[in-house]
């Protein structure tokens, strides 16, 4: 079945609320569980309140996937999250450990039109879940029509596409472990490595980057099912009733309302 993205067409105009009173709280809590408790990338003792948050969150567009939990009276829980950070005077997180970042980029990339994808994580119990994305529009013999994909990851990719489009971002970078890069490749996202060597930055990572145009062209060719969902005005659903949310800080309120009007 398909379900329309649940964006409120008339978002309430309210004064700024602390992030603890917004959906971001559960997003930060999921990041704490994954990056501090499970992977040990960050010292959990530095986050006594069990929220993993940094200075870039204030400027980022946050993407979350939720699912209703029958064991919690049908309340929605955040099961996947990531963020898109536009290039500002604060720079990008990768600059902290990659001094020559800008020399690695294609000459045509303008800093004001680039952004970084980071803090992508999925709750442990949902990482291995997958569904088949079959579409009648696929041609006979196209094996892509019968591949299985992570619904949570595809939702996150759709949110990333919406956020980059609204922010005018044409080129994205991401510092990733080899495992995450392989998962993205399996789901049709093939970012190009910008360096040969691995860098120790909360684990061994490489910096990857591609233009949005290159990513979407690759998706259309290698994973048309994912491409169709990302570009459509609706989102697929299943028995878990996944929902996509895009949220941003009050300083980006106009952007938030612009996103909310889209269907």
N, C-alpha and C positions, 0 to 999 in steps of 0.2 A: 504494500500500500504506500501511497505517497502522502506527505503532510506538508502543508505550507509552513514556511518559517514563521515562528511565533514572535514577530516584531510588533510592538505596540504602535499603531498608526498615529496615536495622539499621546505621546509621552508626557507625563505630568511635569509642570514647571515648578520645581521645588528648590529650596535652598540646598547648598552643598551638604551632603551627609558624610560622616566619616566612613572610610571604606569598610569598616567592620559591620556596617549596617547594610552593605550592598552584596551582590553576588560575588564580588571579588574576594570576600573573606574566605569562602569555601575553595576558591581557586588557589589562594595562597596556602591554605591548609593542605590541599592536595600536593602542591609543590613541596611543602615541608615533608610530607610522608615519603614522597619519591626521592627527592634530592638530598634530604638530610638523613632520614631513617633507613631507607632501602639502599641507596647508592653510596651514601656517605660522602657526597661531594662537598657538602657544607657541614660545619660543626653544629650539631643540633643544640648544643649548649648555648650557642649565640642567639638562638631563637626560642627563648623561654616561653613565649606565648604560642608557639607551634604554628606560626605563620612565616613562610619564607617570602621575604619582600626586599626589594632594593630600590635605589634611587631612580632607576629607569622606569619603574612601574608608573610613576607619576605622568610620564609622557607617552606611555604605550597604549596601544589598542589591544584589549584583552578579548580573547576568543575562548568560549567555554562550551562544552557539550554536557548536557545533563540527562538524567534518566530517572523516571519515577521508581522509587524503591518501595515495593509492597510491604517489606518488613518494617518500614518506617512510616506506616499509614499513608503511603502514596506520595510522600514528600520527595521533591526532586533533589538529587545529589549530583555534584560536579564529578564527572568521571574522566574528563579530559580537558586539557587547557593548553594554551600557548599565547604568545603575544607578538605583536608587530611594533617595532620601535622605529619611528621616523627619525631621520638625521636632523638633529638640532644642535644648538651651541654646546650641548652637553656631550656630543659625540655619540658613539655606539659602544656597547660593551666589549666587542672584539678588539677595539683599539687598545684596551688595557694590556693585552698579552701579545698583540701582533703589531709591532711598531711600524712595519712596512705595509700595512693593510692596503692603503690607497695605491701603492705602486703595483699591487697584485691585480687590481681591477682593470678592465678594458678602458682604454683612453676615452671612450665615448660616454662613460658613466659620470653623471653629474651628482655631486654629493647631496644636493637638495632633492633629488629624485630617487634616492636609495634608502633602504631601510634594513633592519635586521630582524630575523625571526629567532626567538629564543624561548627557553623554559617550556619546550614542548614535552608534555608528559601525559600518560594515560594510567588510570588506576590499575593496579596489578591484576585484579580479577577480570578486567575487560581487555587486556592486551592480546589475548589469543583468540578472542571471538571474531568471527568473520561471517560474511554473508555473500551470496552469489548475486552479482548485478547483471541480470539478463535484460536485454532490451530488444524489442521486436525490430528496431531499426538496423540492427547489426546484420551484416551480410553473412550468408551461410559459410561455414568453415572458419569464421573468425573466432579463434580460441579465447580472445579477450572477453567475449561475451559470457564465458562460463568460469572465468577466474573468480576467486573469492577475495574480498577486501575487508579491511577493518572499518566498520561503520563509524566508529569514533574518529579515526584518523581522517576519513574522507570528509566528515563534518568539519573537522579542524581546518582541512585544506580549503574547503569552501569558504569558511570564515576568513582565512588569510587572504583569499582572492578578493573578497568584498572589501576588506580593510585596505589592502594595497591600492585597489581601484579608487576608493574614496579619498585616500591620502595623496594620490598622484604618484605613487611609488612605481618606478619602472624596473628597478633592479634590487634584488634581495641577496643578503648574505646570511650564513648561519654557521656557527661553530658546532660540529657534530662528532660524536663517536662513530666508529665504523658500523656498529650495530644499528644505530638510528638511520644512517645513510642507506644501509641495505633495506631496512623496512620501508623507507620512502621510495626507494627504487622499485620494490615489489609492488607498491601501490601506484606506480606510474610517474613518480616525481624523481627526476634524475638531475640533481644539482651537480655542477662541475667543480671538482676540487681546484682551489686556487693555489695550492702549495703541494709539494711532494712529501715533506716531512711532517711527522706528527708532533704536536705541541702539548706539553703537560699543562692543562688548564682545567682543574677539577676533573682529571681523567685525561686520557690521550684523545686529542681532537685534531681535526683538520678544518680549515676554513673553506667553505663551499660558497658558490655564488652563481647566479644566472639571472637573466632578464625574465620578467614576467612573460614576455612574448615567447621566449625559448621554452619556458616551462610548459606553457599552454599548448604550444605546437607539439612538444614531446608527449604530452598527455593525450592529445587527439590521435596521435599515431600509435602509441604503445598501450594506452589504457583508456579507450573511448568511453567506457562505462563511467569511469571517474570524471572524465572531462564533461560528459553530458550532465552529470549531477552538479558539478561546480558551476557550470554556466547557466543552469536552469533557474527558474524563479521559485522552484519548489525543492524540497529535500525529501529523500526517501526515508521511510520509517520501517520499523519492524515491531516484534512483540515487546521489545523493551521501551518503545516510545522515546527514542532519542530526540533531543531538541538542541538547536544551535542558538547560542546567545553571543552577542557582540556588545562589549561594555567598555566604557572609557571614563576617565576621570572628569570631574566637573570642569577642569580647564579646557576640555575638549567637547563641551556640551553641544555646540552647534553640530559637530561631527556626529555625536550620538543621536541627535534628533534627525539628522539627514539619513543615517542608517535606518532608523526606526520607521521612516516613511517608505522605505523600499520593501517590495514584496516579491 
